[in-house]
Amino acid sequence: MRILLAEDERELATWLVRALGQSDFQVDWVDDGRMVRRSLKATRYDALILDLGLPGVGGHDVLAELRDADERLPVLILTARDSLIERVSTLHEGADDFLAKPFDIAELEARLVALVRRARGSDRPRFACGPLVYDSGSKQFTLGHEALNLTPREHAVLRTLIQRSGEPLSKQEIVERVFSDEQDVQPDAVEVLVHRLRKRLQATPVVIRTLRGLGYVLESAA
């Protein structure tokens, strides 16, 4: 798996290249945002690890350029700016995942593998949030390895949330994703379904949080 790392902290970058290399990742490193596009034109990568605070061209601008050019390379944002607003903004700008510094190398590796698998269109991609897992091949939720029985609408809402776990979705966004073929569905219907899902997830580490002004987000305390 070949990765492009755009990071201006030399010590961190050197460690990442060595650590990821030990897990069979091939990592090329650039320390300036202006070198990202040049590297992508010269080499086919499986994913990009992108720091937001790059010199030359900042990470936000690099990401915008990639998505404006319809470059669909999976992008994992690596930054010290650990805030909800930062996470939400970069995800809306087209990032595929977000990892705040400091981080564990095992988590970075797992996230990279998941991003690449998803981008390659695995026959049976799986989405997980703690012990809650959704297998899009079988269209089945499991919670702690036990099947989770849901009504069709509950299933659709939870599927939408787990596919964007950690990212807030507004009521209107959920309506558009879940009820796209139905007319006159009001956002209040989402409240009812979320309430029912919360009851089903009681006594588990998986929760649906309400973020004022942003919507609902699926998270796990596990």
ZADO-1210 file (C-alpha; in nm, 4 decimals, padded with zeros to 6 digits):
<atoms>
<atom x="00.0000" y="00.0000" z="00.0000" code="MET" pos="1"/>
<atom x="00.1609" y="00.3268" z="-00.1113" code="ARG" pos="2"/>
<atom x="00.0937" y="00.6390" z="00.0933" code="ILE" pos="3"/>
<atom x="00.1826" y="01.0044" z="00.0359" code="LEU" pos="4"/>
<atom x="00.2592" y="01.1856" z="00.3610" code="LEU" pos="5"/>
<atom x="00.2370" y="01.5660" z="00.3570" code="ALA" pos="6"/>
<atom x="00.3790" y="01.6786" z="00.6915" code="GLU" pos="7"/>
<atom x="00.6211" y="01.9602" z="00.7745" code="ASP" pos="8"/>
<atom x="00.7329" y="01.8337" z="01.1165" code="GLU" pos="9"/>
<atom x="01.0521" y="01.6484" z="01.0246" code="ARG" pos="10"/>
<atom x="01.0755" y="01.4434" z="01.3443" code="GLU" pos="11"/>
<atom x="00.7147" y="01.3266" z="01.3201" code="LEU" pos="12"/>
<atom x="00.7418" y="01.2533" z="00.9494" code="ALA" pos="13"/>
<atom x="01.0608" y="01.0509" z="00.9932" code="THR" pos="14"/>
<atom x="00.8963" y="00.8454" z="01.2660" code="TRP" pos="15"/>
<atom x="00.5841" y="00.7880" z="01.0562" code="LEU" pos="16"/>
<atom x="00.7788" y="00.6765" z="00.7508" code="VAL" pos="17"/>
<atom x="00.9732" y="00.4277" z="00.9638" code="ARG" pos="18"/>
<atom x="00.6756" y="00.3046" z="01.1698" code="ALA" pos="19"/>
<atom x="00.4409" y="00.2612" z="00.8737" code="LEU" pos="20"/>
<atom x="00.7200" y="00.0977" z="00.6756" code="GLY" pos="21"/>
<atom x="00.7452" y="-00.1717" z="00.9420" code="GLN" pos="22"/>
<atom x="00.3802" y="-00.2557" z="00.8688" code="SER" pos="23"/>
<atom x="00.4435" y="-00.2868" z="00.4939" code="ASP" pos="24"/>
<atom x="00.3235" y="00.0606" z="00.3978" code="PHE" pos="25"/>
<atom x="00.5355" y="00.2346" z="00.1368" code="GLN" pos="26"/>
<atom x="00.5468" y="00.6018" z="00.2357" code="VAL" pos="27"/>
<atom x="00.6699" y="00.8996" z="00.0328" code="ASP" pos="28"/>
<atom x="00.7129" y="01.2221" z="00.2271" code="TRP" pos="29"/>
<atom x="00.6755" y="01.5857" z="00.1230" code="VAL" pos="30"/>
<atom x="00.6973" y="01.8823" z="00.3603" code="ASP" pos="31"/>
<atom x="00.5386" y="02.1552" z="00.1469" code="ASP" pos="32"/>
<atom x="00.1823" y="02.1795" z="00.0185" code="GLY" pos="33"/>
<atom x="00.3042" y="02.2827" z="-00.3251" code="ARG" pos="34"/>
<atom x="00.4663" y="01.9419" z="-00.3684" code="MET" pos="35"/>
<atom x="00.1494" y="01.7397" z="-00.3145" code="VAL" pos="36"/>
<atom x="-00.0028" y="01.7873" z="-00.6605" code="ARG" pos="37"/>
<atom x="00.3360" y="01.7285" z="-00.8230" code="ARG" pos="38"/>
<atom x="00.3774" y="01.4012" z="-00.6354" code="SER" pos="39"/>
<atom x="00.0245" y="01.2850" z="-00.7204" code="LEU" pos="40"/>
<atom x="00.0854" y="01.3479" z="-01.0900" code="LYS" pos="41"/>
<atom x="00.4059" y="01.1454" z="-01.0813" code="ALA" pos="42"/>
<atom x="00.2902" y="00.8505" z="-00.8694" code="THR" pos="43"/>
<atom x="-00.0321" y="00.6593" z="-00.8079" code="ARG" pos="44"/>
<atom x="-00.1025" y="00.6496" z="-00.4347" code="TYR" pos="45"/>
<atom x="-00.3575" y="00.4577" z="-00.2304" code="ASP" pos="46"/>
<atom x="-00.4113" y="00.7381" z="00.0219" code="ALA" pos="47"/>
<atom x="-00.2864" y="01.0792" z="00.1332" code="LEU" pos="48"/>
<atom x="-00.2040" y="01.1721" z="00.4934" code="ILE" pos="49"/>
<atom x="-00.2411" y="01.5493" z="00.4971" code="LEU" pos="50"/>
<atom x="-00.1336" y="01.7941" z="00.7672" code="ASP" pos="51"/>
<atom x="-00.3363" y="02.1171" z="00.7701" code="LEU" pos="52"/>
<atom x="-00.0491" y="02.3451" z="00.8747" code="GLY" pos="53"/>
<atom x="00.1735" y="02.2993" z="00.5692" code="LEU" pos="54"/>
<atom x="00.3974" y="02.5767" z="00.4352" code="PRO" pos="55"/>
<atom x="00.3640" y="02.6924" z="00.0751" code="GLY" pos="56"/>
<atom x="00.0031" y="02.5833" z="00.0303" code="VAL" pos="57"/>
<atom x="-00.1962" y="02.4999" z="00.3438" code="GLY" pos="58"/>
<atom x="-00.3730" y="02.1707" z="00.3921" code="GLY" pos="59"/>
<atom x="-00.7217" y="02.3202" z="00.3472" code="HIS" pos="60"/>
<atom x="-00.6196" y="02.4606" z="00.0075" code="ASP" pos="61"/>
<atom x="-00.4521" y="02.1343" z="-00.0947" code="VAL" pos="62"/>
<atom x="-00.7725" y="01.9453" z="-00.0120" code="LEU" pos="63"/>
<atom x="-00.9875" y="02.1961" z="-00.1985" code="ALA" pos="64"/>
<atom x="-00.7654" y="02.1708" z="-00.5078" code="GLU" pos="65"/>
<atom x="-00.7880" y="01.7911" z="-00.5036" code="LEU" pos="66"/>
<atom x="-01.1648" y="01.7830" z="-00.4767" code="ARG" pos="67"/>
<atom x="-01.2143" y="02.0643" z="-00.7300" code="ASP" pos="68"/>
<atom x="-01.0112" y="01.8528" z="-00.9739" code="ALA" pos="69"/>
<atom x="-01.2340" y="01.5522" z="-00.8918" code="ASP" pos="70"/>
<atom x="-00.9356" y="01.3702" z="-00.7431" code="GLU" pos="71"/>
<atom x="-01.0935" y="01.0952" z="-00.5351" code="ARG" pos="72"/>
<atom x="-00.7840" y="00.9785" z="-00.3526" code="LEU" pos="73"/>
<atom x="-00.8714" y="00.8949" z="00.0108" code="PRO" pos="74"/>
<atom x="-00.7469" y="01.1757" z="00.2361" code="VAL" pos="75"/>
<atom x="-00.6801" y="01.1407" z="00.6080" code="LEU" pos="76"/>
<atom x="-00.6290" y="01.4723" z="00.7851" code="ILE" pos="77"/>
<atom x="-00.3551" y="01.4696" z="01.0473" code="LEU" pos="78"/>
<atom x="-00.3502" y="01.7797" z="01.2637" code="THR" pos="79"/>
<atom x="-00.3030" y="01.9242" z="01.6102" code="ALA" pos="80"/>
<atom x="-00.6240" y="02.1237" z="01.5705" code="ARG" pos="81"/>
<atom x="-00.8495" y="01.8887" z="01.7632" code="ASP" pos="82"/>
<atom x="-01.1889" y="02.0589" z="01.7716" code="SER" pos="83"/>
<atom x="-01.5360" y="01.9619" z="01.6586" code="LEU" pos="84"/>
<atom x="-01.5561" y="02.2606" z="01.4256" code="ILE" pos="85"/>
<atom x="-01.2250" y="02.1638" z="01.2649" code="GLU" pos="86"/>
<atom x="-01.3333" y="01.8030" z="01.2188" code="ARG" pos="87"/>
<atom x="-01.6686" y="01.8992" z="01.0709" code="VAL" pos="88"/>
<atom x="-01.5231" y="02.1598" z="00.8364" code="SER" pos="89"/>
<atom x="-01.2546" y="01.9301" z="00.6942" code="THR" pos="90"/>
<atom x="-01.5016" y="01.6468" z="00.6448" code="LEU" pos="91"/>
<atom x="-01.7363" y="01.8795" z="00.4593" code="HIS" pos="92"/>
<atom x="-01.4435" y="02.0019" z="00.2499" code="GLU" pos="93"/>
<atom x="-01.3902" y="01.6473" z="00.1262" code="GLY" pos="94"/>
<atom x="-01.1622" y="01.4755" z="00.3768" code="ALA" pos="95"/>
<atom x="-01.2369" y="01.1082" z="00.4343" code="ASP" pos="96"/>
<atom x="-01.1133" y="01.0871" z="00.7918" code="ASP" pos="97"/>
<atom x="-00.9555" y="01.2969" z="01.0658" code="PHE" pos="98"/>
<atom x="-00.6952" y="01.2042" z="01.3261" code="LEU" pos="99"/>
<atom x="-00.5742" y="01.4494" z="01.5880" code="ALA" pos="100"/>
<atom x="-00.2203" y="01.4639" z="01.7210" code="LYS" pos="101"/>
<atom x="-00.0980" y="01.2948" z="01.9335" code="PRO" pos="102"/>
<atom x="-00.2222" y="00.9596" z="01.8083" code="PHE" pos="103"/>
<atom x="-00.1450" y="00.5896" z="01.8265" code="ASP" pos="104"/>
<atom x="00.0257" y="00.4409" z="01.5198" code="ILE" pos="105"/>
<atom x="-00.2017" y="00.1348" z="01.5337" code="ALA" pos="106"/>
<atom x="-00.5078" y="00.3566" z="01.5003" code="GLU" pos="107"/>
<atom x="-00.3545" y="00.5415" z="01.2053" code="LEU" pos="108"/>
<atom x="-00.2778" y="00.2127" z="01.0311" code="GLU" pos="109"/>
<atom x="-00.6311" y="00.0829" z="01.0903" code="ALA" pos="110"/>
<atom x="-00.7859" y="00.4019" z="00.9559" code="ARG" pos="111"/>
<atom x="-00.5674" y="00.3932" z="00.6457" code="LEU" pos="112"/>
<atom x="-00.6604" y="00.0324" z="00.5716" code="VAL" pos="113"/>
<atom x="-01.0300" y="00.1135" z="00.6163" code="ALA" pos="114"/>
<atom x="-01.0082" y="00.4162" z="00.3855" code="LEU" pos="115"/>
<atom x="-00.8327" y="00.2248" z="00.1106" code="VAL" pos="116"/>
<atom x="-01.0672" y="-00.0724" z="00.1391" code="ARG" pos="117"/>
<atom x="-01.3667" y="00.1587" z="00.1103" code="ARG" pos="118"/>
<atom x="-01.2169" y="00.3445" z="-00.1867" code="ALA" pos="119"/>
<atom x="-01.1491" y="00.0192" z="-00.3690" code="ARG" pos="120"/>
<atom x="-01.5136" y="-00.0778" z="-00.3332" code="GLY" pos="121"/>
<atom x="-01.4751" y="-00.3909" z="-00.1274" code="SER" pos="122"/>
<atom x="-01.7491" y="-00.6424" z="-00.2045" code="ASP" pos="123"/>
<atom x="-01.8517" y="-00.6425" z="00.1589" code="ARG" pos="124"/>
<atom x="-01.7428" y="-00.3152" z="00.3190" code="PRO" pos="125"/>
<atom x="-01.8050" y="-00.2977" z="00.6925" code="ARG" pos="126"/>
<atom x="-01.8717" y="00.0089" z="00.8998" code="PHE" pos="127"/>
<atom x="-01.8194" y="00.0051" z="01.2740" code="ALA" pos="128"/>
<atom x="-01.8751" y="00.2255" z="01.5748" code="CYS" pos="129"/>
<atom x="-01.7448" y="00.0451" z="01.8824" code="GLY" pos="130"/>
<atom x="-01.9297" y="-00.2893" z="01.9126" code="PRO" pos="131"/>
<atom x="-02.1899" y="-00.1808" z="01.6549" code="LEU" pos="132"/>
<atom x="-02.1072" y="-00.3115" z="01.3064" code="VAL" pos="133"/>
<atom x="-02.2891" y="-00.2751" z="00.9761" code="TYR" pos="134"/>
<atom x="-02.2095" y="-00.5158" z="00.6918" code="ASP" pos="135"/>
<atom x="-02.3319" y="-00.3662" z="00.3661" code="SER" pos="136"/>
<atom x="-02.3070" y="-00.7034" z="00.1951" code="GLY" pos="137"/>
<atom x="-02.5609" y="-00.8715" z="00.4216" code="SER" pos="138"/>
<atom x="-02.7280" y="-00.5373" z="00.5085" code="LYS" pos="139"/>
<atom x="-02.7186" y="-00.6511" z="00.8697" code="GLN" pos="140"/>
<atom x="-02.6318" y="-00.4737" z="01.1933" code="PHE" pos="141"/>
<atom x="-02.4646" y="-00.6625" z="01.4739" code="THR" pos="142"/>
<atom x="-02.4123" y="-00.5366" z="01.8260" code="LEU" pos="143"/>
<atom x="-02.1521" y="-00.7310" z="02.0193" code="GLY" pos="144"/>
<atom x="-02.1756" y="-01.0081" z="01.7557" code="HIS" pos="145"/>
<atom x="-02.5523" y="-01.0376" z="01.8076" code="GLU" pos="146"/>
<atom x="-02.7931" y="-00.9436" z="01.5283" code="ALA" pos="147"/>
<atom x="-02.9714" y="-00.6144" z="01.5911" code="LEU" pos="148"/>
<atom x="-03.3328" y="-00.6291" z="01.4776" code="ASN" pos="149"/>
<atom x="-03.4634" y="-00.2959" z="01.3502" code="LEU" pos="150"/>
<atom x="-03.7618" y="-00.1668" z="01.1582" code="THR" pos="151"/>
<atom x="-03.6822" y="-00.0605" z="00.7985" code="PRO" pos="152"/>
<atom x="-03.6803" y="00.3086" z="00.8908" code="ARG" pos="153"/>
<atom x="-03.4722" y="00.2541" z="01.2043" code="GLU" pos="154"/>
<atom x="-03.2307" y="00.0523" z="00.9930" code="HIS" pos="155"/>
<atom x="-03.2057" y="00.3282" z="00.7320" code="ALA" pos="156"/>
<atom x="-03.1390" y="00.6014" z="00.9884" code="VAL" pos="157"/>
<atom x="-02.8792" y="00.3982" z="01.1774" code="LEU" pos="158"/>
<atom x="-02.7111" y="00.3004" z="00.8507" code="ARG" pos="159"/>
<atom x="-02.6853" y="00.6670" z="00.7547" code="THR" pos="160"/>
<atom x="-02.5364" y="00.7556" z="01.0929" code="LEU" pos="161"/>
<atom x="-02.2817" y="00.4715" z="01.1029" code="ILE" pos="162"/>
<atom x="-02.1631" y="00.5487" z="00.7507" code="GLN" pos="163"/>
<atom x="-02.0761" y="00.8939" z="00.8827" code="ARG" pos="164"/>
<atom x="-01.9944" y="00.7991" z="01.2429" code="SER" pos="165"/>
<atom x="-01.8207" y="01.0802" z="01.4246" code="GLY" pos="166"/>
<atom x="-01.9634" y="01.3337" z="01.1782" code="GLU" pos="167"/>
<atom x="-02.2768" y="01.5307" z="01.2680" code="PRO" pos="168"/>
<atom x="-02.5729" y="01.5002" z="01.0328" code="LEU" pos="169"/>
<atom x="-02.8612" y="01.7447" z="01.0485" code="SER" pos="170"/>
<atom x="-03.2217" y="01.6285" z="01.0534" code="LYS" pos="171"/>
<atom x="-03.2642" y="01.7550" z="00.6985" code="GLN" pos="172"/>
<atom x="-02.9582" y="01.5659" z="00.5773" code="GLU" pos="173"/>
<atom x="-03.0939" y="01.2460" z="00.7316" code="ILE" pos="174"/>
<atom x="-03.4339" y="01.3051" z="00.5738" code="VAL" pos="175"/>
<atom x="-03.2712" y="01.3503" z="00.2325" code="GLU" pos="176"/>
<atom x="-03.0655" y="01.0319" z="00.2716" code="ARG" pos="177"/>
<atom x="-03.3347" y="00.8115" z="00.4257" code="VAL" pos="178"/>
<atom x="-03.6570" y="00.9354" z="00.2700" code="PHE" pos="179"/>
<atom x="-03.5358" y="01.0475" z="-00.0728" code="SER" pos="180"/>
<atom x="-03.8174" y="00.8562" z="-00.2461" code="ASP" pos="181"/>
<atom x="-04.0900" y="00.9823" z="-00.0148" code="GLU" pos="182"/>
<atom x="-04.2676" y="01.3145" z="-00.0169" code="GLN" pos="183"/>
<atom x="-04.3858" y="01.5314" z="00.2699" code="ASP" pos="184"/>
<atom x="-04.1613" y="01.3671" z="00.5291" code="VAL" pos="185"/>
<atom x="-04.0877" y="01.6192" z="00.8040" code="GLN" pos="186"/>
<atom x="-03.7583" y="01.6437" z="00.9984" code="PRO" pos="187"/>
<atom x="-03.9562" y="01.5705" z="01.3169" code="ASP" pos="188"/>
<atom x="-03.9890" y="01.2114" z="01.1956" code="ALA" pos="189"/>
<atom x="-03.6141" y="01.1787" z="01.2469" code="VAL" pos="190"/>
<atom x="-03.6527" y="01.2744" z="01.6142" code="GLU" pos="191"/>
<atom x="-03.8917" y="00.9868" z="01.6691" code="VAL" pos="192"/>
<atom x="-03.6625" y="00.7364" z="01.4987" code="LEU" pos="193"/>
<atom x="-03.3548" y="00.8586" z="01.6855" code="VAL" pos="194"/>
<atom x="-03.5454" y="00.8276" z="02.0138" code="HIS" pos="195"/>
<atom x="-03.6299" y="00.4660" z="01.9304" code="ARG" pos="196"/>
<atom x="-03.2721" y="00.3890" z="01.8297" code="LEU" pos="197"/>
<atom x="-03.1401" y="00.5350" z="02.1526" code="ARG" pos="198"/>
<atom x="-03.3625" y="00.2972" z="02.3471" code="LYS" pos="199"/>
<atom x="-03.2303" y="00.0028" z="02.1459" code="ARG" pos="200"/>
<atom x="-02.8718" y="00.1109" z="02.2160" code="LEU" pos="201"/>
<atom x="-02.9226" y="00.1544" z="02.5894" code="GLN" pos="202"/>
<atom x="-02.6682" y="-00.0184" z="02.8134" code="ALA" pos="203"/>
<atom x="-02.4118" y="-00.0167" z="02.5300" code="THR" pos="204"/>
<atom x="-02.1199" y="00.2199" z="02.4716" code="PRO" pos="205"/>
<atom x="-02.2774" y="00.3332" z="02.1432" code="VAL" pos="206"/>
<atom x="-02.4705" y="00.6582" z="02.1662" code="VAL" pos="207"/>
<atom x="-02.6441" y="00.9031" z="01.9348" code="ILE" pos="208"/>
<atom x="-02.5570" y="01.2500" z="02.0590" code="ARG" pos="209"/>
<atom x="-02.7400" y="01.5705" z="01.9768" code="THR" pos="210"/>
<atom x="-02.5080" y="01.8577" z="01.8880" code="LEU" pos="211"/>
<atom x="-02.6957" y="02.1851" z="01.9067" code="ARG" pos="212"/>
<atom x="-02.7075" y="02.3536" z="01.5689" code="GLY" pos="213"/>
<atom x="-02.5341" y="02.0626" z="01.3949" code="LEU" pos="214"/>
<atom x="-02.7563" y="01.7561" z="01.4295" code="GLY" pos="215"/>
<atom x="-02.6948" y="01.4003" z="01.5424" code="TYR" pos="216"/>
<atom x="-02.3673" y="01.2117" z="01.5657" code="VAL" pos="217"/>
<atom x="-02.3069" y="00.8408" z="01.6317" code="LEU" pos="218"/>
<atom x="-02.0228" y="00.7799" z="01.8766" code="GLU" pos="219"/>
<atom x="-01.8839" y="00.5043" z="02.0953" code="SER" pos="220"/>
<atom x="-01.7328" y="00.5393" z="02.4394" code="ALA" pos="221"/>
<atom x="-01.5668" y="00.1998" z="02.4055" code="ALA" pos="222"/>
</atoms>
